[in-house]
Amino acid sequence: IVGLIGTLVYIGIFIRTPSFPTPDKILIFATLVAMTFGQALELLKRFVPFVVLLLLYESFRGFATQLNTRVNYLFMPRVDRLLAFGHLPTAVLQQWWWHGHVTLLDFAFYGAYTLHFVLPFALAALIWKTKDSYYWTYVSSILIASFMGFVTFLAFPAAPPWLASDHHLIQPLTHISSAIWAAFGIHDFPSVYNKITPNPVAAVPSLHAAYSFLFAFTITRLYKTKWRWLAWVYPALIWIGTVYMGEHYVFDILVGVLYAFSAYLAAPYLVRALRPLWLKIWPAKHSRVNMKAH
C-alpha cells in the first residue's frame, strides 16, 4: 500500500511540475513501483550500483571543464560540412522544419530526447526480468560508454552547434530545445543530478546517440520478435532530432555510436573480470552473471 500511494503521489508531482527525468528520480519512482509488488529490495540490489556509478560519471563530467578550458568550436562543423558537401546539416534541417514556433515534430524530437535515461533504465528492468544473466553485461556497456565519454570530454571539450552560433563562430542557428522546453512547461525540482552535471561543452561524443544505439542494438540482439526492429525508431529520432535542435553535430553522433559499439564489445570482458565481486554481493542463484557476448 505504501508503494502504491508513493507511486501515485510521485506521478502527481511530476504531472503538476514536469521535469527532466534523471537517474536519481527514476530510481525513486522505480523503487516505489517495486514496493507495490514486493520487489523493492531486489531492484535496489541491481539498480543502486548502476545509478551510483552513473551519478559518479556525471559528477566527473561536471568538473571536466575546470581541468581543460580549451574548448573546440570549429573542428566539428568543419567535419560536418565535409560530410554534407559544404552544408551544415543543422542549418539545413532548421531551414526545412523550423518556422519560428514549436510544432508537433519538435515535440516528437524533444520527447525522444527526454527519454535519455528512461528507456535505458526500462530496458535494464526488462532484461532483469526476462534475460537476467545478461543484466550486468548491458549495464556495463552503458557505463563503459559513459566513462569513455568522460575521458573525451576531458581531453576534447567541444561546444554544441547552438553555443558556437551564440559566439558567432558559425552561421546563425536557433537553439530549438529552449523553445520546446518552455512549451513543455518543464521546470527543475530538487535532484542530485541537477547539482552535479553542468557542462555545456560535452558535445563529443553524443551520449544520447550512444545510449540510444545500445538500447536498440541490445533489443534486436536479445529479443527475437518481429517487432524488435521498431526499437530503432528511438535512435533515429535522437540522431536526427539532436542535430536539428542544435544540440549536436553529425560528427558527435558518429563518435557516440562508435563508442557505444566499442562498449558493447568490451562489456563481457569487464563483467568477466568483475565476476568475483558480483558473486560476493549477489550470491543468490537468481543473480547469474553472463560471461558471453550476445
C-alpha positions as a LaTeX table, in Angstrom:
\begin{tabular}{lrrr}
\hline
Residue & $x$ (\AA) & $y$ (\AA) & $z$ (\AA) \\
\hline
Ile1 & 0.00 & 0.00 & 0.00 \\
Val2 & 2.84 & 2.39 & 0.84 \\
Gly3 & 4.44 & 1.72 & $-2.53$ \\
Leu4 & 1.19 & 2.29 & $-4.41$ \\
Ile5 & 0.44 & 5.54 & $-2.55$ \\
Gly6 & 4.01 & 6.73 & $-3.08$ \\
Thr7 & 3.84 & 5.91 & $-6.80$ \\
Leu8 & 0.60 & 7.85 & $-7.24$ \\
Val9 & 1.96 & 10.84 & $-5.30$ \\
Tyr10 & 5.16 & 10.82 & $-7.36$ \\
Ile11 & 3.17 & 10.74 & $-10.61$ \\
Gly12 & 1.02 & 13.60 & $-9.33$ \\
Ile13 & 4.10 & 15.70 & $-8.53$ \\
Phe14 & 5.52 & 15.08 & $-12.00$ \\
Ile15 & 2.24 & 16.00 & $-13.71$ \\
Arg16 & 1.96 & 19.18 & $-11.67$ \\
Thr17 & 5.60 & 20.23 & $-12.12$ \\
Pro18 & 7.09 & 18.36 & $-15.12$ \\
Ser19 & 10.88 & 17.98 & $-15.07$ \\
Phe20 & 13.63 & 16.20 & $-16.91$ \\
Pro21 & 13.77 & 12.52 & $-15.81$ \\
Thr22 & 17.18 & 11.89 & $-14.27$ \\
Pro23 & 18.71 & 8.69 & $-12.81$ \\
Asp24 & 18.01 & 9.56 & $-9.19$ \\
Lys25 & 14.37 & 10.44 & $-9.92$ \\
Ile26 & 13.88 & 7.29 & $-11.97$ \\
Leu27 & 15.36 & 5.13 & $-9.20$ \\
Ile28 & 12.99 & 6.62 & $-6.61$ \\
Phe29 & 9.99 & 6.06 & $-8.88$ \\
Ala30 & 11.08 & 2.51 & $-9.79$ \\
Thr31 & 11.58 & 1.68 & $-6.10$ \\
Leu32 & 8.08 & 2.87 & $-5.23$ \\
Val33 & 6.63 & 0.75 & $-8.06$ \\
Ala34 & 8.70 & $-2.25$ & $-6.96$ \\
Met35 & 7.44 & $-1.81$ & $-3.37$ \\
Thr36 & 3.92 & $-2.27$ & $-4.70$ \\
Phe37 & 4.91 & $-5.74$ & $-5.93$ \\
Gly38 & 7.18 & $-6.61$ & $-3.01$ \\
Gln39 & 10.39 & $-6.48$ & $-5.08$ \\
Ala40 & 11.97 & $-3.25$ & $-3.89$ \\
Leu41 & 14.98 & $-4.96$ & $-2.26$ \\
Glu42 & 15.84 & $-6.96$ & $-5.39$ \\
Leu43 & 15.51 & $-3.85$ & $-7.54$ \\
Leu44 & 17.76 & $-1.83$ & $-5.25$ \\
Lys45 & 20.43 & $-4.53$ & $-5.26$ \\
Arg46 & 20.71 & $-4.25$ & $-9.02$ \\
Phe47 & 19.98 & $-0.60$ & $-9.68$ \\
Val48 & 21.67 & 1.27 & $-6.82$ \\
Pro49 & 25.19 & 0.38 & $-8.10$ \\
Phe50 & 24.11 & 1.33 & $-11.63$ \\
Val51 & 22.73 & 4.71 & $-10.52$ \\
Val52 & 25.65 & 5.47 & $-8.20$ \\
Leu53 & 28.15 & 4.82 & $-10.97$ \\
Leu54 & 26.14 & 6.94 & $-13.41$ \\
Leu55 & 26.00 & 9.81 & $-10.92$ \\
Leu56 & 29.73 & 9.40 & $-10.33$ \\
Tyr57 & 30.32 & 9.68 & $-14.07$ \\
Glu58 & 28.04 & 12.72 & $-14.25$ \\
Ser59 & 29.94 & 14.40 & $-11.41$ \\
Phe60 & 33.19 & 13.80 & $-13.31$ \\
Arg61 & 31.59 & 15.31 & $-16.40$ \\
Gly62 & 30.55 & 18.34 & $-14.40$ \\
Phe63 & 34.10 & 19.31 & $-13.39$ \\
Ala64 & 35.81 & 18.32 & $-16.66$ \\
Thr65 & 35.64 & 21.93 & $-17.89$ \\
Gln66 & 37.66 & 23.04 & $-14.87$ \\
Leu67 & 40.53 & 20.76 & $-15.88$ \\
Asn68 & 40.65 & 21.69 & $-19.56$ \\
Thr69 & 39.36 & 25.08 & $-20.67$ \\
Arg70 & 40.45 & 24.86 & $-24.32$ \\
Val71 & 37.04 & 24.47 & $-25.91$ \\
Asn72 & 36.82 & 23.28 & $-29.53$ \\
Tyr73 & 34.28 & 25.22 & $-31.58$ \\
Leu74 & 35.26 & 24.76 & $-35.22$ \\
Phe75 & 36.51 & 21.20 & $-35.77$ \\
Met76 & 33.05 & 19.58 & $-35.64$ \\
Pro77 & 31.30 & 21.96 & $-38.07$ \\
Arg78 & 34.22 & 21.55 & $-40.48$ \\
Val79 & 33.77 & 17.78 & $-40.43$ \\
Asp80 & 30.01 & 18.14 & $-40.84$ \\
Arg81 & 30.44 & 20.39 & $-43.87$ \\
Leu82 & 32.87 & 17.90 & $-45.35$ \\
Leu83 & 30.34 & 15.09 & $-44.86$ \\
Ala84 & 27.45 & 17.18 & $-46.25$ \\
Phe85 & 29.23 & 18.60 & $-49.32$ \\
Gly86 & 29.75 & 22.06 & $-47.88$ \\
His87 & 26.48 & 22.39 & $-45.98$ \\
Leu88 & 25.96 & 22.39 & $-42.22$ \\
Pro89 & 23.34 & 19.68 & $-41.50$ \\
Thr90 & 21.88 & 21.55 & $-38.51$ \\
Ala91 & 21.28 & 24.64 & $-40.64$ \\
Val92 & 19.75 & 22.58 & $-43.45$ \\
Leu93 & 17.34 & 20.78 & $-41.12$ \\
Gln94 & 16.31 & 24.04 & $-39.45$ \\
Gln95 & 15.62 & 25.59 & $-42.85$ \\
Trp96 & 13.33 & 22.63 & $-43.61$ \\
Trp97 & 11.49 & 22.26 & $-40.31$ \\
Trp98 & 11.85 & 25.30 & $-38.02$ \\
His99 & 9.32 & 28.06 & $-38.70$ \\
Gly100 & 9.82 & 30.22 & $-35.63$ \\
His101 & 7.36 & 28.33 & $-33.41$ \\
Val102 & 7.09 & 24.88 & $-31.88$ \\
Thr103 & 5.31 & 22.17 & $-33.91$ \\
Leu104 & 4.35 & 18.54 & $-33.32$ \\
Leu105 & 7.59 & 17.48 & $-35.00$ \\
Asp106 & 9.56 & 19.46 & $-32.42$ \\
Phe107 & 7.62 & 17.81 & $-29.60$ \\
Ala108 & 8.38 & 14.39 & $-31.10$ \\
Phe109 & 12.10 & 15.09 & $-31.27$ \\
Tyr110 & 12.30 & 16.58 & $-27.81$ \\
Gly111 & 10.06 & 13.91 & $-26.34$ \\
Ala112 & 12.57 & 11.31 & $-27.51$ \\
Tyr113 & 15.39 & 13.49 & $-26.17$ \\
Thr114 & 13.90 & 13.44 & $-22.65$ \\
Leu115 & 13.94 & 9.62 & $-22.66$ \\
His116 & 17.76 & 9.60 & $-22.48$ \\
Phe117 & 17.75 & 7.82 & $-19.11$ \\
Val118 & 14.20 & 6.46 & $-19.06$ \\
Leu119 & 14.45 & 3.91 & $-21.88$ \\
Pro120 & 17.90 & 2.54 & $-20.93$ \\
Phe121 & 16.61 & 2.04 & $-17.37$ \\
Ala122 & 13.40 & 0.47 & $-18.65$ \\
Leu123 & 15.40 & $-1.94$ & $-20.81$ \\
Ala124 & 17.63 & $-2.78$ & $-17.83$ \\
Ala125 & 14.49 & $-3.65$ & $-15.84$ \\
Leu126 & 13.15 & $-5.75$ & $-18.72$ \\
Ile127 & 16.44 & $-7.63$ & $-19.02$ \\
Trp128 & 16.46 & $-8.19$ & $-15.25$ \\
Lys129 & 13.06 & $-9.86$ & $-15.52$ \\
Thr130 & 13.48 & $-11.76$ & $-18.79$ \\
Lys131 & 17.22 & $-12.20$ & $-19.51$ \\
Asp132 & 18.74 & $-11.86$ & $-16.05$ \\
Ser133 & 22.07 & $-13.44$ & $-16.97$ \\
Tyr134 & 22.71 & $-10.56$ & $-19.38$ \\
Tyr135 & 21.80 & $-7.75$ & $-16.95$ \\
Trp136 & 25.30 & $-6.77$ & $-15.86$ \\
Thr137 & 26.66 & $-7.03$ & $-19.38$ \\
Tyr138 & 24.10 & $-4.48$ & $-20.57$ \\
Val139 & 24.65 & $-2.20$ & $-17.59$ \\
Ser140 & 28.40 & $-2.44$ & $-18.12$ \\
Ser141 & 28.05 & $-1.37$ & $-21.74$ \\
Ile142 & 26.22 & 1.79 & $-20.63$ \\
Leu143 & 28.85 & 2.57 & $-18.01$ \\
Ile144 & 31.80 & 1.89 & $-20.32$ \\
Ala145 & 30.37 & 4.23 & $-22.97$ \\
Ser146 & 29.78 & 6.87 & $-20.29$ \\
Phe147 & 33.30 & 6.80 & $-18.89$ \\
Met148 & 34.81 & 6.71 & $-22.38$ \\
Gly149 & 32.77 & 9.84 & $-22.95$ \\
Phe150 & 34.17 & 11.47 & $-19.81$ \\
Val151 & 37.75 & 10.89 & $-20.96$ \\
Thr152 & 36.88 & 12.53 & $-24.27$ \\
Phe153 & 35.12 & 15.46 & $-22.56$ \\
Leu154 & 38.30 & 15.99 & $-20.56$ \\
Ala155 & 40.69 & 15.72 & $-23.50$ \\
Phe156 & 38.49 & 17.42 & $-26.10$ \\
Pro157 & 35.92 & 19.87 & $-24.69$ \\
Ala158 & 33.55 & 20.52 & $-27.59$ \\
Ala159 & 30.82 & 23.11 & $-27.98$ \\
Pro160 & 27.43 & 22.17 & $-29.42$ \\
Pro161 & 26.12 & 23.99 & $-32.51$ \\
Trp162 & 23.88 & 26.37 & $-30.55$ \\
Leu163 & 26.82 & 27.57 & $-28.44$ \\
Ala164 & 29.09 & 28.07 & $-31.45$ \\
Ser165 & 26.29 & 30.04 & $-33.06$ \\
Asp166 & 25.85 & 32.19 & $-29.94$ \\
His167 & 29.55 & 33.05 & $-30.19$ \\
His168 & 29.12 & 33.94 & $-33.89$ \\
Leu169 & 31.65 & 31.29 & $-34.94$ \\
Ile170 & 29.27 & 29.56 & $-37.34$ \\
Gln171 & 26.15 & 30.70 & $-39.16$ \\
Pro172 & 23.14 & 31.75 & $-37.04$ \\
Leu173 & 21.16 & 28.83 & $-35.62$ \\
Thr174 & 18.17 & 28.54 & $-33.31$ \\
His175 & 18.55 & 26.66 & $-30.04$ \\
Ile176 & 15.25 & 24.89 & $-30.57$ \\
Ser177 & 15.47 & 22.86 & $-27.36$ \\
Ser178 & 14.99 & 26.04 & $-25.32$ \\
Ala179 & 11.75 & 26.88 & $-27.12$ \\
Ile180 & 10.47 & 23.32 & $-26.75$ \\
Trp181 & 11.45 & 23.25 & $-23.05$ \\
Ala182 & 9.36 & 26.34 & $-22.43$ \\
Ala183 & 6.43 & 24.97 & $-24.45$ \\
Phe184 & 6.51 & 21.73 & $-22.46$ \\
Gly185 & 6.34 & 23.73 & $-19.24$ \\
Ile186 & 9.24 & 21.74 & $-17.81$ \\
His187 & 10.91 & 23.05 & $-14.68$ \\
Asp188 & 13.58 & 21.61 & $-12.42$ \\
Phe189 & 12.80 & 20.39 & $-8.95$ \\
Pro190 & 15.45 & 19.25 & $-6.42$ \\
Ser191 & 17.63 & 16.48 & $-7.82$ \\
Val192 & 21.12 & 15.20 & $-7.13$ \\
Tyr193 & 21.70 & 15.02 & $-10.89$ \\
Asn194 & 20.81 & 18.66 & $-11.45$ \\
Lys195 & 23.51 & 19.73 & $-8.95$ \\
Ile196 & 26.44 & 17.74 & $-10.38$ \\
Thr197 & 26.26 & 17.86 & $-14.14$ \\
Pro198 & 26.64 & 21.40 & $-15.51$ \\
Asn199 & 28.86 & 21.04 & $-18.59$ \\
Pro200 & 27.77 & 22.84 & $-21.77$ \\
Val201 & 30.87 & 21.75 & $-23.72$ \\
Ala202 & 30.47 & 17.96 & $-23.52$ \\
Ala203 & 29.14 & 17.52 & $-27.04$ \\
Val204 & 31.66 & 14.93 & $-28.28$ \\
Pro205 & 30.69 & 12.15 & $-28.11$ \\
Ser206 & 26.91 & 12.39 & $-28.05$ \\
Leu207 & 25.88 & 10.07 & $-25.23$ \\
His208 & 22.28 & 10.49 & $-26.34$ \\
Ala209 & 23.39 & 8.80 & $-29.56$ \\
Ala210 & 25.40 & 6.19 & $-27.66$ \\
Tyr211 & 22.67 & 5.21 & $-25.20$ \\
Ser212 & 20.00 & 5.06 & $-27.88$ \\
Phe213 & 22.22 & 2.85 & $-30.05$ \\
Leu214 & 22.84 & 0.45 & $-27.16$ \\
Phe215 & 19.11 & 0.41 & $-26.42$ \\
Ala216 & 18.07 & $-0.58$ & $-29.95$ \\
Phe217 & 21.06 & $-2.82$ & $-30.67$ \\
Thr218 & 20.61 & $-4.77$ & $-27.44$ \\
Ile219 & 16.89 & $-5.30$ & $-28.10$ \\
Thr220 & 17.48 & $-6.60$ & $-31.61$ \\
Arg221 & 20.20 & $-8.96$ & $-30.33$ \\
Leu222 & 18.36 & $-10.32$ & $-27.28$ \\
Tyr223 & 14.71 & $-10.46$ & $-28.33$ \\
Lys224 & 13.85 & $-12.37$ & $-31.49$ \\
Thr225 & 10.38 & $-10.97$ & $-32.01$ \\
Lys226 & 9.44 & $-9.44$ & $-35.35$ \\
Trp227 & 8.64 & $-6.18$ & $-33.51$ \\
Arg228 & 12.20 & $-5.72$ & $-32.28$ \\
Trp229 & 13.12 & $-3.54$ & $-35.28$ \\
Leu230 & 10.73 & $-0.84$ & $-34.04$ \\
Ala231 & 13.31 & $-0.14$ & $-31.34$ \\
Trp232 & 15.36 & 1.70 & $-33.98$ \\
Val233 & 12.72 & 4.44 & $-34.18$ \\
Tyr234 & 14.10 & 5.80 & $-30.92$ \\
Pro235 & 17.74 & 6.26 & $-32.02$ \\
Ala236 & 16.56 & 7.62 & $-35.37$ \\
Leu237 & 14.61 & 10.35 & $-33.56$ \\
Ile238 & 17.61 & 11.05 & $-31.33$ \\
Trp239 & 20.18 & 11.19 & $-34.12$ \\
Ile240 & 18.11 & 13.42 & $-36.38$ \\
Gly241 & 16.50 & 15.45 & $-33.62$ \\
Thr242 & 19.66 & 16.41 & $-31.72$ \\
Val243 & 21.26 & 17.66 & $-34.94$ \\
Tyr244 & 18.11 & 19.57 & $-35.90$ \\
Met245 & 17.67 & 21.14 & $-32.45$ \\
Gly246 & 21.28 & 22.35 & $-32.39$ \\
Glu247 & 22.39 & 20.04 & $-29.59$ \\
His248 & 24.90 & 18.03 & $-31.64$ \\
Tyr249 & 26.74 & 17.87 & $-34.92$ \\
Val250 & 26.61 & 14.76 & $-37.09$ \\
Phe251 & 30.24 & 14.18 & $-36.07$ \\
Asp252 & 29.16 & 13.95 & $-32.41$ \\
Ile253 & 26.55 & 11.35 & $-33.33$ \\
Leu254 & 29.01 & 9.20 & $-35.27$ \\
Val255 & 31.53 & 9.24 & $-32.43$ \\
Gly256 & 28.78 & 8.37 & $-29.93$ \\
Val257 & 27.69 & 5.35 & $-31.97$ \\
Leu258 & 31.32 & 4.22 & $-32.36$ \\
Tyr259 & 31.83 & 4.46 & $-28.59$ \\
Ala260 & 28.61 & 2.56 & $-27.96$ \\
Phe261 & 29.54 & $-0.32$ & $-30.23$ \\
Ser262 & 33.01 & $-0.46$ & $-28.67$ \\
Ala263 & 31.41 & $-0.56$ & $-25.20$ \\
Tyr264 & 29.10 & $-3.37$ & $-26.32$ \\
Leu265 & 32.12 & $-5.42$ & $-27.39$ \\
Ala266 & 34.08 & $-4.64$ & $-24.22$ \\
Ala267 & 31.28 & $-5.22$ & $-21.69$ \\
Pro268 & 31.52 & $-9.05$ & $-21.48$ \\
Tyr269 & 35.23 & $-8.77$ & $-20.66$ \\
Leu270 & 34.57 & $-6.28$ & $-17.87$ \\
Val271 & 31.84 & $-8.48$ & $-16.41$ \\
Arg272 & 34.15 & $-11.49$ & $-16.51$ \\
Ala273 & 36.89 & $-9.55$ & $-14.73$ \\
Leu274 & 34.48 & $-8.36$ & $-12.02$ \\
Arg275 & 32.67 & $-11.68$ & $-11.62$ \\
Pro276 & 34.22 & $-12.46$ & $-8.18$ \\
Leu277 & 32.91 & $-9.12$ & $-6.85$ \\
Trp278 & 29.42 & $-9.69$ & $-8.31$ \\
Leu279 & 29.23 & $-13.13$ & $-6.70$ \\
Lys280 & 30.12 & $-11.73$ & $-3.29$ \\
Ile281 & 27.38 & $-9.10$ & $-3.49$ \\
Trp282 & 24.78 & $-11.16$ & $-5.38$ \\
Pro283 & 25.43 & $-14.79$ & $-4.40$ \\
Ala284 & 21.83 & $-15.92$ & $-4.96$ \\
Lys285 & 21.16 & $-18.25$ & $-7.83$ \\
His286 & 18.88 & $-15.62$ & $-9.37$ \\
Ser287 & 21.84 & $-13.28$ & $-9.86$ \\
Arg288 & 23.68 & $-15.18$ & $-12.54$ \\
Val289 & 26.33 & $-13.23$ & $-14.43$ \\
Asn290 & 26.62 & $-13.94$ & $-18.12$ \\
Met291 & 30.16 & $-14.42$ & $-19.43$ \\
Lys292 & 29.35 & $-14.33$ & $-23.13$ \\
Ala293 & 28.58 & $-11.59$ & $-25.59$ \\
His294 & 25.13 & $-11.81$ & $-27.15$ \\
\hline
\end{tabular}
